[in-house]
Amino acid sequence: MSGKEACLPICKFFRCMKKAMRSRSKRAWCTWVEGECIGPSCKFSFCVKRAMLPDGRCRFKIKRSRSVLDIEREAKEEEKKYKAVYREIKKWGDFL
């Protein structure tokens, strides 16, 4: 997991179930253990937006793969094609 994809305790959506997390000079501090927050590896951490994945990555930071984008683009093109065919059938339906 790269540092760019990790959920960070300084995120505004990151929370502690024990309500023990405090902010100290741009760092998250755990008052329950009196130490720095270990972030997503803590069993009491969660994301308000439910974006934290089980491996500690943030779903919002992960880039979508090209294959997903290609499939979506192909589906939109196919939909346009079927809509055009349907329009032609509807146009000539009275004459058939």
KAGIKA-V748358 format. One record per residue. N is the residue number from 1. RES is the residue in three letters. SS is DSSP state (H for helix, E for strand, C for the rest). Layout:
n->N res->RES ss->SS
n->N res->RES ss->SS
//
This chain:
n->1 res->MET ss->C
n->2 res->SER ss->C
n->3 res->GLY ss->C
n->4 res->LYS ss->C
n->5 res->GLU ss->C
n->6 res->ALA ss->E
n->7 res->CYS ss->C
n->8 res->LEU ss->C
n->9 res->PRO ss->C
n->10 res->ILE ss->C
n->11 res->CYS ss->C
n->12 res->LYS ss->C
n->13 res->PHE ss->C
n->14 res->PHE ss->E
n->15 res->ARG ss->E
n->16 res->CYS ss->E
n->17 res->MET ss->C
n->18 res->LYS ss->C
n->19 res->LYS ss->C
n->20 res->ALA ss->C
n->21 res->MET ss->E
n->22 res->ARG ss->E
n->23 res->SER ss->E
n->24 res->ARG ss->E
n->25 res->SER ss->C
n->26 res->LYS ss->C
n->27 res->ARG ss->E
n->28 res->ALA ss->E
n->29 res->TRP ss->E
n->30 res->CYS ss->E
n->31 res->THR ss->C
n->32 res->TRP ss->C
n->33 res->VAL ss->C
n->34 res->GLU ss->C
n->35 res->GLY ss->E
n->36 res->GLU ss->E
n->37 res->CYS ss->C
n->38 res->ILE ss->C
n->39 res->GLY ss->H
n->40 res->PRO ss->H
n->41 res->SER ss->H
n->42 res->CYS ss->C
n->43 res->LYS ss->C
n->44 res->PHE ss->C
n->45 res->SER ss->E
n->46 res->PHE ss->E
n->47 res->CYS ss->E
n->48 res->VAL ss->C
n->49 res->LYS ss->C
n->50 res->ARG ss->C
n->51 res->ALA ss->C
n->52 res->MET ss->E
n->53 res->LEU ss->C
n->54 res->PRO ss->C
n->55 res->ASP ss->C
n->56 res->GLY ss->C
n->57 res->ARG ss->E
n->58 res->CYS ss->E
n->59 res->ARG ss->C
n->60 res->PHE ss->C
n->61 res->LYS ss->C
n->62 res->ILE ss->C
n->63 res->LYS ss->C
n->64 res->ARG ss->C
n->65 res->SER ss->C
n->66 res->ARG ss->H
n->67 res->SER ss->H
n->68 res->VAL ss->H
n->69 res->LEU ss->H
n->70 res->ASP ss->H
n->71 res->ILE ss->H
n->72 res->GLU ss->H
n->73 res->ARG ss->H
n->74 res->GLU ss->H
n->75 res->ALA ss->H
n->76 res->LYS ss->H
n->77 res->GLU ss->H
n->78 res->GLU ss->H
n->79 res->GLU ss->H
n->80 res->LYS ss->H
n->81 res->LYS ss->H
n->82 res->TYR ss->H
n->83 res->LYS ss->H
n->84 res->ALA ss->H
n->85 res->VAL ss->H
n->86 res->TYR ss->H
n->87 res->ARG ss->H
n->88 res->GLU ss->H
n->89 res->ILE ss->H
n->90 res->LYS ss->H
n->91 res->LYS ss->H
n->92 res->TRP ss->H
n->93 res->GLY ss->C
n->94 res->ASP ss->C
n->95 res->PHE ss->C
n->96 res->LEU ss->C
//
